[in-house]
Amino acid sequence: MTMTHAARRPAIQMIDREADALTSLALGVEDKQPQVSALLLDEIARARVMRAERIPADTVTMGATVDFIDEASGTERTVKLVYPREADIAAGRVSILSLVGAGLIGLREGQAISWPDRSGRERQLRIRAVRKAG
């Protein structure tokens, strides 16, 4: 018997306003991006949702800059998690509607998640640091 994705995923937290906005976004791309939509909706459904002021500072939220490592390849990346209209991969701004963006939301420093890449292989993404805008 294989483990489900959820069994391998760490507890996550989301800001209530962001969870609502991300639910609408995910539902809006269900036809065009079914995989990302389903993954993001699953993450929102399992997240502990709370007001912004109760979210720990080291939690990945929208607008946060995240240092993470792909443990399979050893590749370290720094990205800013943004809404689709602000996305610019060359500038390091990753959309929440990308596989990486959907995987990072809600994680805290030190946590890792097993997450699919574009080819469908599972990758282990580990959060090194989270910096909030402002």
N, C-alpha and C positions, 0 to 999 in steps of 0.2 A: 504494500500500500504506500503510495507516495504522499508526501506532505503537501498541504495546500499552500498557495502563495501566502495567504494570510498568516499561516502558522510560522512562517519565516520572517515576518515583517515586525519591526519593533513598534511599540506604542507611539502614536503621534498626537500632536495637538494643533488645533487651528483656531484662528480668530473667527468669531461667529459671522461678521460681515463678509470676510473673505470666503468662508465656506459657502455662503449663499451665492456670492458672485461667481465662484468657481463652479458651483452646481449648474448655474445658468449657462456658463461658457461650455461646460462639458456636454450638456444636453444639446446645445446649439451646433456642436460639431459631430454629433453621433453618426450621421450619415457619411460625412467626409473623412473623419478620423475615428473609426469605431474602436480601435485598440486603445488609443490615448483616452478617449472619452470613458470607456469602461474602467480603465485603470484609475483614472482620476476620481470617478464616482465611487469606486471601491474605497479609495483612500479617504475621501470625505466621509463616507458612511462609517468607517471604523475609527475616525479621529475623535478625540475628546475636544469638543467645541466650547470655547469660552470667550469672554470679552477680552479685547486687546490688552488691557492693563494687567490681566492675570496671566498672560502668556510669558513664560520664561524668556529672558533676553537672548539666550543661545538657541532659540527655536527658529527654523527656517520659515519665514512668512513672505508674503509678496513684498518686493522691493529690497529684500535682504541680499547682501553679497555673501556668497558661500564658497569656502575652500573645501574641495572634496577630492578623494582619490578613488580611482577605479582600481580595486585591489587585484583584479586579474591581470591588468596590463602594467600597473604601477604608475599610470598616468595621473598627474595631479592637475586639477583645473580650478579656476576661480571664475564664477559666473554670478551675475545679478539676475534674480528671478523676477520676471516681469509679465505683464499682460501682453497678449499677442500683438497689439498695435505698437508696442514699444520694443519688440524683439529685434535684435540685430546681433547675429552670432559673431560677426567680425569685431563688434564692440564689447563682446562678452555678456550681452543681455539675452538670456535664454527664456523663451516663452513657457508659461505654465502648461501650454498645450503641446509641449514636446515631451518625449518619453523621459528625458532627464529631468525636466522641470516638474512633471507630475510625480516623479520618484522622490525628489528632494523635499517637497512641501511637507511641513510638519515635523521633520526630523530635528534632533538636537545634536550639538557637538558631541562627538564620540560615538554616535549611533551609526549603524550600517544597515543597508537594505539590499536584499537580493532583488534585482530589477531587470526586466528585459531590455535589450538594446534593439536597434532597428532590424537586425538580422534574426531576432527572436531568442538569442542566447542570453542566459541570465548573467548579470554582472553584479558584483558586490561593490556598492558605492558607500564609502565611509566619509562622514562629515568631519572635517578637521577644525573649521572655524566658521562662525556666523557673525556678520557685522550688519547692524541695522542702519538704514539711511537716516540722516538727520543729525 
